[in-house]
Amino acid sequence: MVNKKKRNKLKSLSQGRPPTVKPVKSISSKATRTLIRTHHTLEKERAKALAAGDDAKAAALSREIQLQGGIESYQRASLIGQTNERGGDSSKILMEWLDPMVPALKDLSARGEATRMLEVGALSVTNSCSKSRLFDMERIDLNSQADGITQQDFMERPLPCDRQEQFDIISLSLVLNYVPNPAGRGQMLLRTLKFLRAPLDLEPLRDFLPSVFLVLPAPCVTNSRYMDENKLEAIMESMGFVNVRKKLSNKLVYYLWRLERSTIKSLVTFKKEELRSGKSRNNFAIVLK
């Protein structure tokens, strides 16, 4: 019999991740894709087991994840995927989109008012955003892989006390899909509102900032039973965001969501409702309560 007391949601992102082990020494392109795909599948099954209070199954899945290399092996595969030989890092797309405002960003930096960026789930300190030197970068991840990346759960990060502790851009590149349940994804998106600065009134910065750079596996919006672009747009707009840039590739979808208003008068509820049927669909969803 399932213990009802254990039917509780994950309080933090770290609860959705298993213990880590040492990564393998080398990994091929095909093995990289397989490892990432398998890791996500096992994590989703583990999250379901935890939500159902099935500790035995959750423990078995944790052991299987460890045999696959754990989160460190997953991060290693993700880093390999960010090399130029494998297509480069996703922040290149963000830098292309922000190109029109580079002169304004440089002016701000020269005046000691550098644009602040929070990179959640950071894997490297040498991606395109970091190398541009246009931003005051702050990087966090559940399992830091390098100096310059703070080991921290975004969902447990202390709330900013003032504008100086807030950010102009929050990067959620391949982060939201890692959150193990739909309600947790909604909570993460809502939490970004507390960390973003108020909208700017300076040309051309006001056309792009403050914003959330969101990157997801393409199937999350192209092949999900519960999510498509229209619903994602409705969810983001309900929180005060407008889409200013987007790009769809075979593997990933990239979005830049500008915060148009910093307060929510009445939060709209979005449930996990089927939009498309079919056995080949995945179950990615975002729930707002």
Phi, psi and chi 1 to 4 in degrees:
 res  aa     phi    psi   chi1   chi2   chi3   chi4
   1 MET       -  138.0 -179.0  179.4  -66.2      -
   2 VAL   -76.8  132.5  176.5      -      -      -
   3 ASN   -77.6  114.6 -173.4  -15.6      -      -
   4 LYS   -63.3  -26.8  -67.5 -176.2  178.4  179.7
   5 LYS   -65.3  -20.9  -67.9 -176.4  179.0 -179.7
   6 LYS   -92.5    1.3  -65.4 -178.9  179.1  179.1
   7 ARG   -83.0   57.6  -70.0 -179.0  179.4  -90.2
   8 ASN  -114.6  152.8   55.8  -10.1      -      -
   9 LYS   -76.3  162.6   63.1 -177.7  179.7 -179.0
  10 LEU   -68.7  129.1  -62.0  178.9      -      -
  11 LYS   -80.4  -23.4  -64.8  179.6 -180.0  178.6
  12 SER  -149.2  165.3   68.3      -      -      -
  13 LEU   -63.9  -32.5  -65.7 -178.8      -      -
  14 SER   -64.5  -23.3   59.3      -      -      -
  15 GLN   -70.2  -18.2  -74.7 -176.5  -85.3      -
  16 GLY   -89.3   -1.5      -      -      -      -
  17 ARG  -114.5  143.6  -70.7 -167.8  175.5 -173.6
  18 PRO   -85.5  172.3   34.7  -37.3      -      -
  19 PRO   -59.1  154.4  -21.8   33.0      -      -
  20 THR  -101.0  156.7   59.3      -      -      -
  21 VAL  -134.7  172.3  -63.0      -      -      -
  22 LYS   -68.9  139.8  -67.1 -177.9  179.2 -179.4
  23 PRO   -75.9  163.6   28.8  -34.7      -      -
  24 VAL   -71.7  161.0  -65.8      -      -      -
  25 LYS   -73.9  -36.3  -66.2 -178.1  178.5 -179.7
  26 SER  -145.7  160.0   62.3      -      -      -
  27 ILE  -155.0  134.0 -173.8  168.5      -      -
  28 SER   -83.5  171.2   67.5      -      -      -
  29 SER   -61.3  -45.5  177.1      -      -      -
  30 LYS   -65.1  -42.2 -178.2  177.9  179.5 -179.6
  31 ALA   -65.8  -33.9      -      -      -      -
  32 THR   -59.8  -49.7  -63.9      -      -      -
  33 ARG   -62.8  -41.9  -66.0 -168.6  -61.5  -89.8
  34 THR   -65.4  -42.7  -59.7      -      -      -
  35 LEU   -62.4  -46.9 -170.9  153.2      -      -
  36 ILE   -62.5  -45.1  -69.0  174.6      -      -
  37 ARG   -64.4  -44.4 -174.8  165.1   52.5 -112.4
  38 THR   -65.8  -40.9  -58.7      -      -      -
  39 HIS   -60.4  -46.1 -175.5   83.9      -      -
  40 HIS   -63.0  -40.5  -82.2  -69.4      -      -
  41 THR   -63.2  -47.0  -61.1      -      -      -
  42 LEU   -64.4  -38.5  -68.1  172.6      -      -
  43 GLU   -64.0  -40.3  -81.9  -71.3    1.3      -
  44 LYS   -64.7  -41.0  -71.5  177.0 -177.6  177.4
  45 GLU   -67.1  -37.3  -68.7  -58.3  -44.2      -
  46 ARG   -66.4  -40.8 -179.3  174.3  178.2  -88.9
  47 ALA   -62.5  -40.1      -      -      -      -
  48 LYS   -63.1  -41.3  -70.8  180.0 -178.0  178.1
  49 ALA   -65.1  -41.3      -      -      -      -
  50 LEU   -63.9  -42.7  -73.7  170.5      -      -
  51 ALA   -64.0  -32.0      -      -      -      -
  52 ALA   -86.3   -4.0      -      -      -      -
  53 GLY    77.1   18.2      -      -      -      -
  54 ASP   -91.2   81.9 -168.8  -18.6      -      -
  55 ASP   -64.3  -34.4  -68.1  -17.2      -      -
  56 ALA   -64.3  -45.6      -      -      -      -
  57 LYS   -67.4  -40.4 -176.3  175.6 -179.1  179.9
  58 ALA   -61.3  -40.9      -      -      -      -
  59 ALA   -66.0  -40.0      -      -      -      -
  60 ALA   -64.1  -40.2      -      -      -      -
  61 LEU   -69.2  -35.8  -72.5  165.0      -      -
  62 SER   -61.2  -42.4  -69.4      -      -      -
  63 ARG   -64.1  -39.6  -71.5 -167.5  -66.6  -88.4
  64 GLU   -66.1  -38.7 -169.9  170.8   -7.4      -
  65 ILE   -63.7  -39.6  -69.0  169.1      -      -
  66 GLN   -64.9  -37.7  -70.0 -178.4   55.6      -
  67 LEU   -64.3  -28.5  -70.1  173.8      -      -
  68 GLN   -78.6  -10.2  -65.2  -73.5  -26.7      -
  69 GLY   117.0   -5.7      -      -      -      -
  70 GLY    68.2 -168.8      -      -      -      -
  71 ILE   -66.6  -30.6 -175.6   58.2      -      -
  72 GLU   -65.8  -40.6  -70.6 -174.6   -1.8      -
  73 SER   -66.7  -38.2 -172.6      -      -      -
  74 TYR   -61.9  -44.9  168.1   82.1      -      -
  75 GLN   -65.7  -36.7  -72.7  179.6  -47.3      -
  76 ARG   -61.7  -43.2  176.0  179.1  170.0   81.6
  77 ALA   -63.4  -39.4      -      -      -      -
  78 SER   -65.5  -39.3  -62.7      -      -      -
  79 LEU   -64.7  -41.5  -81.4  169.2      -      -
  80 ILE   -60.6  -39.2  -68.2  173.5      -      -
  81 GLY   -65.9  -17.6      -      -      -      -
  82 GLN   -90.9   -5.9  -72.0 -170.6    5.1      -
  83 THR   -71.2  158.4   61.6      -      -      -
  84 ASN   -59.7  -33.2  -70.2  -29.6      -      -
  85 GLU   -66.6  -23.1  -69.4   78.3    7.3      -
  86 ARG  -109.1   13.3  -59.6  -72.5  179.0   84.5
  87 GLY   112.5   -9.8      -      -      -      -
  88 GLY    84.6  174.6      -      -      -      -
  89 ASP   -89.0  156.3   72.1  -82.1      -      -
  90 SER   -67.6  -23.1   62.3      -      -      -
  91 SER   -67.8  -12.7   72.7      -      -      -
  92 LYS   -61.5  -38.7  -75.4 -175.1  176.4 -179.7
  93 ILE   -64.6  -43.4  -56.3  -61.8      -      -
  94 LEU   -60.0  -42.8  177.0   59.8      -      -
  95 MET   -65.1  -35.4  -68.4  -52.9  -58.0      -
  96 GLU   -63.0  -42.1  -69.4  174.5    7.5      -
  97 TRP   -67.7  -34.4  -71.4  -15.9      -      -
  98 LEU   -86.2   -0.1  -62.4 -178.6      -      -
  99 ASP   -52.6  -41.0 -173.7   64.6      -      -
 100 PRO   -61.7  -21.7  -24.0   35.1      -      -
 101 MET  -105.8   10.8   55.2 -177.8  -89.5      -
 102 VAL   -58.6  -46.1  167.0      -      -      -
 103 PRO   -57.7  -41.6  -27.1   37.2      -      -
 104 ALA   -66.7  -37.4      -      -      -      -
 105 LEU   -64.7  -39.6  -68.6  175.4      -      -
 106 LYS   -65.7  -38.9  -71.4 -177.9  177.2  179.6
 107 ASP   -62.7  -43.9  -72.3  -17.4      -      -
 108 LEU   -61.6  -43.6  -76.0  176.6      -      -
 109 SER   -62.7  -40.3 -177.1      -      -      -
 110 ALA   -64.7  -28.6      -      -      -      -
 111 ARG   -88.9    4.8  -60.3 -157.0  -54.6  -99.8
 112 GLY    78.3   22.1      -      -      -      -
 113 GLU  -120.8   48.1  -57.7  173.5    7.3      -
 114 ALA   -56.7  141.8      -      -      -      -
 115 THR   -65.6  130.9  -58.0      -      -      -
 116 ARG   -95.1  134.3  -60.9 -163.6   74.2 -146.5
 117 MET  -127.8  133.4 -179.7 -175.9  -62.8      -
 118 LEU  -108.6  118.9  173.7   63.8      -      -
 119 GLU  -103.5  108.4 -171.9  176.1    1.6      -
 120 VAL   -88.9  133.8 -177.9      -      -      -
 121 GLY    75.2   33.5      -      -      -      -
 122 ALA   -67.7  137.7      -      -      -      -
 123 LEU  -114.1  -18.6  -64.6  175.0      -      -
 124 SER  -145.7  153.6  169.3      -      -      -
 125 VAL  -104.8    9.7  -62.9      -      -      -
 126 THR  -124.9   27.3   59.0      -      -      -
 127 ASN   -77.5 -179.9   62.2    8.8      -      -
 128 SER   -61.4  -40.6  -64.7      -      -      -
 129 CYS   -63.4  -42.1  -74.1      -      -      -
 130 SER   -67.1  -42.6  -63.4      -      -      -
 131 LYS   -71.4  -18.6  -70.2 -168.7  -66.7 -174.4
 132 SER   -70.2  -24.8   72.4      -      -      -
 133 ARG    59.3   25.7  -62.9 -173.8  178.0 -178.4
 134 LEU   -94.3  -12.4  -67.8  171.9      -      -
 135 PHE  -124.9  151.5  -50.6  102.3      -      -
 136 ASP   -86.3   99.5  176.3    5.7      -      -
 137 MET   -87.9  137.8  -63.0  -71.8  -59.1      -
 138 GLU  -130.2  125.6 -170.4  157.7  -15.5      -
 139 ARG  -120.0  135.4  -49.7  171.6 -170.3   87.1
 140 ILE  -136.0  153.6   63.3  173.5      -      -
 141 ASP  -159.6  153.6 -172.0   64.9      -      -
 142 LEU   -63.0  -31.5  -67.6  175.4      -      -
 143 ASN  -136.1   84.6 -174.7   52.3      -      -
 144 SER   -56.6  132.9  174.7      -      -      -
 145 GLN  -109.0    0.8  -65.1  -68.4  -68.0      -
 146 ALA  -160.7  155.7      -      -      -      -
 147 ASP   -62.2  139.1  -68.0  -23.0      -      -
 148 GLY    99.8   -4.9      -      -      -      -
 149 ILE  -119.1  116.2  -59.1  175.0      -      -
 150 THR   -78.8  133.3  -59.0      -      -      -
 151 GLN   -79.2  107.8 -173.4  153.2  -48.6      -
 152 GLN  -160.5  145.8 -174.6 -178.5   64.4      -
 153 ASP   -92.2  120.4 -174.7  -21.6      -      -
 154 PHE   -55.8  -36.1  175.3   63.7      -      -
 155 MET   -71.8  -12.6  -59.3  -55.7  -69.7      -
 156 GLU  -114.6    3.4  -64.1 -178.4   -7.6      -
 157 ARG   -65.2  132.6 -178.9 -177.2  175.5   89.5
 158 PRO   -57.1  139.9  -24.6   35.0      -      -
 159 LEU   -67.6  144.3  -64.5  177.6      -      -
 160 PRO   -64.9  143.5   21.6  -31.9      -      -
 161 CYS   -86.9  -28.1  -63.6      -      -      -
 162 ASP  -155.1 -176.1   51.9   35.4      -      -
 163 ARG   -61.9  -32.0 -171.7  176.8 -174.9  -82.0
 164 GLN   -63.8  -25.7  -62.1  -56.7  -46.8      -
 165 GLU   -97.0   -0.8  -65.7 -177.4   -1.1      -
 166 GLN   -92.3  178.6  -68.2  179.0  -48.2      -
 167 PHE  -131.3  155.5  -61.8   89.2      -      -
 168 ASP   -90.1  -29.2  -60.3  -72.1      -      -
 169 ILE  -137.3  134.6  -56.4  174.4      -      -
 170 ILE  -118.6  123.2  -64.0  177.4      -      -
 171 SER   -97.2  122.1  173.0      -      -      -
 172 LEU  -120.4   71.3  -62.3  177.7      -      -
 173 SER   -91.7  112.1  178.6      -      -      -
 174 LEU    53.7   44.1  -62.1  176.4      -      -
 175 VAL  -113.6  -48.9  171.0      -      -      -
 176 LEU   -59.7  -37.5 -164.3   66.1      -      -
 177 ASN   -69.7  -16.6   54.8  -64.3      -      -
 178 TYR   -82.2  -23.1 -159.1   99.3      -      -
 179 VAL   -60.0  127.8  178.9      -      -      -
 180 PRO   -75.2   -6.5   25.4  -34.1      -      -
 181 ASN  -146.4  153.9   59.5   71.9      -      -
 182 PRO   -58.2  -41.3  -26.9   36.8      -      -
 183 ALA   -65.0  -37.9      -      -      -      -
 184 GLY   -63.3  -36.0      -      -      -      -
 185 ARG   -65.6  -41.2  -64.6  172.3 -165.1  135.7
 186 GLY   -63.1  -39.8      -      -      -      -
 187 GLN   -64.4  -37.7  -69.4  167.1   10.3      -
 188 MET   -64.9  -45.0  172.9  173.5  -84.8      -
 189 LEU   -62.5  -43.4  -69.7  175.2      -      -
 190 LEU   -62.6  -36.2  -78.4  171.4      -      -
 191 ARG   -66.2  -27.8 -168.0  171.1  174.0   80.2
 192 THR   -60.5  -28.9   63.6      -      -      -
 193 LEU   -60.7  -32.2  -62.1  176.5      -      -
 194 LYS   -77.4  -15.5  -61.4  177.3 -179.2  179.4
 195 PHE  -106.7   -5.0  -73.2   85.8      -      -
 196 LEU   -94.3  141.4  -74.5  171.6      -      -
 197 ARG   -71.3  164.6  -71.1  175.1  169.4  174.7
 198 ALA   -65.4  149.9      -      -      -      -
 199 PRO   -54.5  141.7  -27.3   35.8      -      -
 200 LEU   -87.1  160.1  -63.4  169.8      -      -
 201 ASP  -125.4   43.8 -168.1   25.5      -      -
 202 LEU  -124.2  132.2  -62.7  171.2      -      -
 203 GLU   -76.9  142.1  -69.0  -95.0   11.2      -
 204 PRO   -90.9   12.5   36.6  -35.0      -      -
 205 LEU   -60.6  -34.9  -58.8 -178.9      -      -
 206 ARG   -67.4  -14.5   62.9 -174.3  177.8 -166.1
 207 ASP   -80.5  -13.3  -64.6  -30.4      -      -
 208 PHE  -127.7  -25.3  -63.9   90.2      -      -
 209 LEU  -121.1  152.9  -55.8  177.8      -      -
 210 PRO   -74.4  157.3   30.3  -36.0      -      -
 211 SER  -153.8  163.7   57.8      -      -      -
 212 VAL  -117.0  124.6  168.8      -      -      -
 213 PHE   -93.9  111.0  178.2   55.4      -      -
 214 LEU  -114.2  124.4  177.7   64.2      -      -
 215 VAL  -123.9  130.8 -177.1      -      -      -
 216 LEU  -133.7  155.3  -67.0  167.5      -      -
 217 PRO   -58.8  135.6  -24.3   35.1      -      -
 218 ALA   -52.5  -41.3      -      -      -      -
 219 PRO   -60.1  -18.3  -26.6   37.5      -      -
 220 CYS   -61.2  -29.7  -71.1      -      -      -
 221 VAL  -116.0  -18.5  -66.4      -      -      -
 222 THR   -97.2  -17.9   62.1      -      -      -
 223 ASN  -142.5   29.9 -166.1   43.7      -      -
 224 SER   -98.0  147.3  170.1      -      -      -
 225 ARG   -67.6  -30.9  -69.3 -178.4  179.9   86.4
 226 TYR  -115.4    0.4  -50.2  107.9      -      -
 227 MET  -142.2  136.9 -179.8   62.1   59.5      -
 228 ASP  -142.9  179.5   58.6   17.5      -      -
 229 GLU   -63.3  -36.6  -81.5 -153.3  -36.6      -
 230 ASN   -63.2  -42.4  -71.6  -24.7      -      -
 231 LYS   -70.3  -40.7 -174.4  168.2 -175.7  178.0
 232 LEU   -59.9  -42.6  177.6   59.8      -      -
 233 GLU   -64.0  -40.7 -174.4  170.9  -10.3      -
 234 ALA   -63.4  -40.9      -      -      -      -
 235 ILE   -63.2  -48.0  -70.7  172.3      -      -
 236 MET   -66.4  -40.4  -62.5  -59.0  -70.3      -
 237 GLU   -65.7  -32.1  -72.9 -177.6   -8.4      -
 238 SER   -65.4  -22.4   75.4      -      -      -
 239 MET   -95.5   -0.3  -67.9 -173.3  -72.9      -
 240 GLY   101.7    9.8      -      -      -      -
 241 PHE   -96.4  150.5  -70.1   97.8      -      -
 242 VAL  -127.5  142.4  -67.7      -      -      -
 243 ASN   -80.9  123.6 -178.6 -121.1      -      -
 244 VAL  -109.5  -20.0  -67.8      -      -      -
 245 ARG  -151.0  147.6  -68.2  -71.7 -174.1  -84.0
 246 LYS  -155.6  153.6   69.4  177.3  179.0  179.6
 247 LYS  -147.7  135.2  177.5  179.9  178.6  179.2
 248 LEU  -117.0  123.6  173.3   64.7      -      -
 249 SER  -114.8 -179.8   72.1      -      -      -
 250 ASN   -63.4  -30.5  -68.5  -28.1      -      -
 251 LYS  -109.2  -31.7  -64.2 -179.3  179.5  179.5
 252 LEU  -131.5  156.0  -59.1  173.6      -      -
 253 VAL  -120.4  136.4  -73.2      -      -      -
 254 TYR  -119.2  136.0  -51.6   80.6      -      -
 255 TYR  -137.1  143.7  -60.5   96.4      -      -
 256 LEU  -118.1  114.2 -173.6   63.3      -      -
 257 TRP  -107.3  114.5  -59.8   95.5      -      -
 258 ARG   -88.7  135.3  175.8  172.6   57.6   82.4
 259 LEU   -80.7  112.7 -176.5   61.5      -      -
 260 GLU   -88.3  -34.0 -166.4  170.1   45.5      -
 261 ARG  -137.8  141.3   60.8  179.8 -169.7  -83.7
 262 SER   -94.5   -1.5   55.8      -      -      -
 263 THR  -125.9  148.3   58.1      -      -      -
 264 ILE  -107.8  117.3  -59.1  176.5      -      -
 265 LYS   -71.5  -44.9  -66.1 -178.5  179.2  179.5
 266 SER  -150.2  113.4  179.2      -      -      -
 267 LEU   -71.1  128.4 -177.2   62.4      -      -
 268 VAL   -82.9  138.7  179.6      -      -      -
 269 THR   -87.0  131.4  -63.2      -      -      -
 270 PHE  -122.6  119.4  -72.0   88.5      -      -
 271 LYS   -97.4  171.1  -59.8  178.2 -179.5  178.9
 272 LYS   -85.1   91.1 -175.3  178.2  178.2 -179.8
 273 GLU  -120.2  137.8  -61.5  174.8  -35.6      -
 274 GLU   -68.2  128.3 -174.3  173.0  -85.0      -
 275 LEU  -107.4  -31.7  -57.1  175.5      -      -
 276 ARG  -138.8  138.7  -65.6  176.0  -73.0 -154.1
 277 SER  -102.6  170.1   60.3      -      -      -
 278 GLY   131.9  140.7      -      -      -      -
 279 LYS   -66.8  -24.1  -66.1 -177.9  179.5 -179.8
 280 SER   -84.6   -3.2   62.8      -      -      -
 281 ARG   -75.8  151.5  -54.4  -67.4 -174.9 -173.8
 282 ASN   -96.7  174.9   63.7   68.9      -      -
 283 ASN  -108.8   21.5  -65.6  -39.4      -      -
 284 PHE   -61.7  133.4 -179.6   82.3      -      -
 285 ALA  -152.4  157.6      -      -      -      -
 286 ILE  -127.7  128.7  -61.4  172.0      -      -
 287 VAL  -117.5  131.2  169.1      -      -      -
 288 LEU  -116.3  129.7  -74.5 -174.9      -      -
 289 LYS  -119.1      -  -62.4 -178.8  179.8  179.7
